[in-house]
Amino acid sequence: MTQPPSVSLHQLRLFVTLARHRSFTRAGDEFGITQSAVSRSIRELEDEIALRLFDRTTRQVALTDTGRKLLARIAPLVEELEATLRPRAQEGGEPGVVNLASSCGLTASVLPAMLASCRERLPDTTVVVMDRPQNAVLQLVRSGEAELGVVIVPEHLDELAAEPLFSDGLAAVVGASHRLSGASSIDWQQLRGTPLLLLDDDTGSLNAIEAALALHGVTGAVRQRLTQPAAVARMAEAGLGVGVLPMHARAACDSAQTRFIPLAPDASRTIVLVRRKGRALRASAANVWSHFIASSSHTLIVSQAVEA
């Protein structure tokens, strides 16, 4: 007797995501896995069902006719399965408990004050924080496992709705004894020839920083790439270079021996609150959403005060 295909929900989710993005890299970013891992999983799916779903070239990925027909039937089923298998974030979820995913750097910096304000304003609501890299945060919200997410605005929102909370600039981080420590702002061009300590995370910080460095002609400087803002700050404090960090990181790694100095011209990004588009939030989650937005002006004031 012929055995039915053995196909996982993970493979089907990857199939739907790749069909949406037409890019192995972007599909992998959404799942927090490598491009090769996506390619391997899709190839295994095609082998298992004995169908070619995508035409691949060096420049693009396109659905085959078979792939388009399968997508039309599979996408709604995947959506329904995810809703069934992750009930906590749905209407039948635990009353008063809201799952909120947050990008790691924001969890350590701006989120504590926002959560404290939320607890004071909504004492009957418990916010469970899911501290993850940014791409994982976006996937948690898309899948429904997290009802809300706090991230630096991504390049592609796709099926997510976003509400701006505040803007956040980039700062040079120097030790207290550095020659630039007394400056009120630092021009990007002043970083030429200086060893740089950069934040290499998945929030887009590195891309934004490198773009600003290129725009202002800061080339040839030695770059160290670190994953933790605190590591950047401590190495700058030790005189090993000038760090470049989002200004919000100051709340998590400031010390008497470091200076966070705004970089000019400004290269700010926006911190946003995200949720699934077209899906009504439960009452408790809607209350948290509204409170975060209403209190974001205060968060911005606090952020600006920290910069001053």
C-alpha positions in Angstrom: 0.0 0.0 0.0 1.3 3.5 -0.9 2.3 5.5 2.1 0.9 9.1 2.3 3.5 11.9 2.1 5.2 12.8 5.4 5.0 16.6 5.4 5.5 18.9 8.4 3.8 22.1 9.3 7.2 23.7 9.4 7.7 22.8 5.7 4.3 24.1 4.7 4.9 27.4 6.6 8.2 27.8 4.8 6.5 27.0 1.5 3.9 29.8 2.1 6.5 32.2 3.3 8.8 31.6 0.3 5.9 32.0 -2.1 5.2 35.4 -0.5 8.7 36.7 -0.5 10.1 35.0 -3.6 13.5 35.0 -1.8 15.2 32.3 0.1 17.1 34.9 2.1 14.0 36.9 3.2 12.1 33.7 4.0 15.1 32.5 6.1 15.2 35.9 7.9 11.6 35.6 8.9 12.2 32.2 10.4 15.6 33.0 11.9 17.3 30.3 9.7 19.8 30.4 6.9 19.1 30.6 3.2 20.5 27.1 2.7 18.2 25.7 5.4 15.2 27.1 3.6 16.4 25.7 0.3 17.0 22.3 1.8 13.6 22.1 3.5 11.7 23.2 0.3 13.7 20.6 -1.7 12.8 17.9 0.8 9.1 19.0 0.6 9.2 18.8 -3.2 10.9 15.3 -3.1 8.3 14.1 -0.6 5.3 15.1 -2.6 7.0 14.5 -6.0 6.1 17.9 -7.3 8.2 20.9 -8.4 6.9 24.0 -6.6 9.4 26.6 -7.6 11.5 27.5 -10.6 14.8 28.7 -9.3 17.4 30.9 -11.1 20.4 32.8 -9.9 18.3 36.0 -9.7 14.8 35.0 -8.7 12.4 32.3 -7.3 9.1 31.9 -9.0 6.1 29.5 -8.3 5.4 26.9 -10.9 1.8 26.4 -12.0 1.6 23.5 -9.6 3.0 25.6 -6.8 0.4 28.3 -7.4 -2.4 25.8 -7.3 -1.0 24.3 -4.1 -0.5 27.7 -2.5 -4.2 28.6 -3.0 -5.2 25.5 -1.1 -2.4 25.3 1.5 -2.2 28.9 2.7 -5.7 28.9 4.3 -5.1 25.5 5.9 -1.7 26.6 7.4 -3.5 29.7 8.8 -6.2 27.6 10.4 -3.7 25.1 11.8 -1.6 27.8 13.4 -4.7 29.3 15.0 -5.8 25.9 16.3 -2.3 24.9 17.6 -1.6 28.2 19.4 -4.8 28.9 21.3 -3.3 31.2 24.0 -3.0 34.1 21.6 -6.5 33.6 20.2 -10.0 34.5 21.6 -9.9 31.5 23.8 -6.6 32.5 25.4 -6.1 33.0 29.1 -8.0 36.2 30.2 -5.7 39.0 31.3 -2.5 37.5 29.9 -1.0 39.1 26.8 2.0 37.6 24.9 4.3 40.4 23.8 7.4 39.7 21.8 10.3 42.2 21.8 13.6 42.6 20.1 16.4 41.8 22.5 18.0 45.2 22.6 14.6 47.0 23.2 13.8 44.5 26.0 16.9 45.6 27.8 16.4 49.3 27.2 13.1 50.9 26.6 10.7 48.1 27.4 11.0 48.0 31.2 9.6 51.5 31.6 6.8 50.8 29.2 5.9 47.6 31.0 6.0 49.3 34.4 3.6 52.0 33.2 1.3 49.4 31.7 1.2 47.4 35.0 0.3 50.6 36.8 -2.4 51.5 34.3 -3.7 48.0 33.7 -3.2 46.1 37.0 -5.4 43.2 36.0 -3.4 42.5 32.8 -0.2 40.4 32.8 2.2 41.0 29.9 4.4 37.9 29.2 7.5 39.1 27.4 9.1 36.9 24.7 12.6 38.2 24.3 13.9 37.2 20.9 16.0 38.5 17.9 14.0 40.8 15.7 13.3 38.4 12.9 11.9 35.8 15.4 9.7 38.6 16.9 8.1 39.3 13.6 7.5 35.5 13.0 6.0 35.1 16.4 3.5 37.9 15.7 2.8 36.6 12.2 2.1 33.1 13.5 -0.2 34.4 16.3 2.0 33.0 19.1 2.6 36.6 20.2 -0.3 39.1 19.9 2.0 42.2 19.9 5.6 42.9 19.1 8.0 45.8 19.7 10.7 46.2 17.0 12.7 48.6 15.0 10.6 49.2 11.9 11.5 46.4 9.5 12.0 46.8 5.7 9.0 44.7 5.0 5.8 44.6 7.2 3.8 42.3 4.9 0.7 41.2 6.8 1.5 43.2 9.9 0.0 46.5 11.1 2.5 48.8 12.7 2.1 51.9 14.9 5.1 54.2 15.5 6.1 54.6 19.1 9.2 56.9 18.9 12.2 57.7 16.8 15.7 56.7 17.9 18.9 58.1 16.6 22.5 56.7 16.5 25.1 57.7 18.9 28.9 57.5 19.1 30.0 55.8 22.3 33.4 56.9 23.8 35.3 56.6 27.0 35.2 59.5 29.5 38.9 60.2 28.7 38.4 60.2 24.9 39.3 63.4 23.0 35.7 63.7 21.8 34.0 63.0 25.2 33.1 66.6 25.8 31.4 67.1 22.4 27.6 67.8 22.3 27.4 66.0 18.9 29.9 64.2 16.6 29.9 64.5 12.9 30.1 61.1 11.1 33.2 62.3 9.2 35.0 62.7 12.5 35.0 58.9 12.7 37.3 58.6 9.7 40.4 56.6 10.5 39.1 55.6 14.0 38.7 52.0 15.0 34.9 51.3 15.2 32.9 49.1 17.5 29.6 48.2 15.7 26.5 46.4 16.8 26.1 43.3 14.7 22.6 42.1 15.5 19.5 41.1 13.5 17.6 44.3 14.0 19.0 46.1 11.0 21.4 48.2 13.2 24.5 47.1 11.3 23.0 47.8 7.9 21.8 51.2 9.0 25.1 52.1 10.5 27.1 50.9 7.5 24.8 52.9 5.2 25.4 56.0 7.3 29.2 55.4 7.3 29.2 55.0 3.6 27.0 58.0 3.0 29.4 60.2 4.9 32.6 58.7 3.4 33.8 56.9 6.5 35.8 54.1 4.8 38.8 52.1 5.7 38.4 52.2 9.4 38.9 48.9 11.4 35.5 47.5 12.4 34.8 45.2 15.3 31.4 43.6 15.2 29.8 42.7 18.5 26.4 41.3 19.4 25.8 43.0 22.7 25.4 46.7 23.2 27.1 46.4 26.6 30.2 44.9 25.0 30.4 47.8 22.6 30.2 50.3 25.5 32.7 48.5 27.7 35.3 48.2 24.8 34.8 51.9 24.1 35.2 52.6 27.8 38.6 50.8 27.6 39.7 53.0 24.8 39.6 50.3 22.1 37.7 52.4 19.6 34.5 54.4 19.2 31.3 52.5 19.4 28.2 53.2 17.3 24.9 52.3 19.0 21.2 53.1 18.9 20.6 55.9 21.4 18.1 53.7 23.3 20.9 51.3 24.3 22.1 53.9 26.7 19.5 52.9 29.2 20.9 49.4 29.3 24.7 50.0 29.3 25.4 53.6 30.4 28.1 54.2 33.0 30.0 57.1 34.5 33.0 56.1 32.3 31.2 56.3 28.9 29.6 59.0 26.9 26.7 58.6 24.4 27.0 61.4 22.0 24.5 61.9 19.1 25.9 61.5 15.6 25.1 64.2 13.1 23.5 64.4 10.6 20.8 62.4 12.3 20.2 58.8 11.0 17.3 57.9 13.2 15.0 54.8 12.9 11.5 54.3 14.2 10.5 51.9 17.0 7.1 50.4 16.3 4.4 48.3 17.9 3.2 45.5 15.5 0.3 43.1 15.4 -1.4 40.9 12.7 -3.2 42.9 10.1 -6.9 42.2 9.8 -7.2 40.3 13.1 -9.1 41.8 16.0 -7.2 41.8 19.3 -8.6 40.3 22.5 -9.7 43.0 24.9 -6.6 42.7 27.2 -4.3 42.9 24.2 -6.2 45.8 22.7 -5.8 47.6 26.1 -2.0 47.1 26.1 -1.8 48.2 22.4 -3.7 51.4 23.2 -1.7 52.1 26.4 1.7 51.7 24.6 0.6 54.1 21.9 -0.8 56.6 24.3 2.3 56.5 26.5 4.8 56.6 23.5 5.0 60.4 23.6 6.2 60.1 27.2 8.7 57.4 26.1 10.0 59.8 23.5 10.4 62.6 26.0 12.3 60.2 28.3 14.5 59.2 25.3 15.3 62.8 24.4 16.1 63.6 28.1 18.5 60.7 28.1 20.2 62.1 25.0 20.6 65.6 26.6 
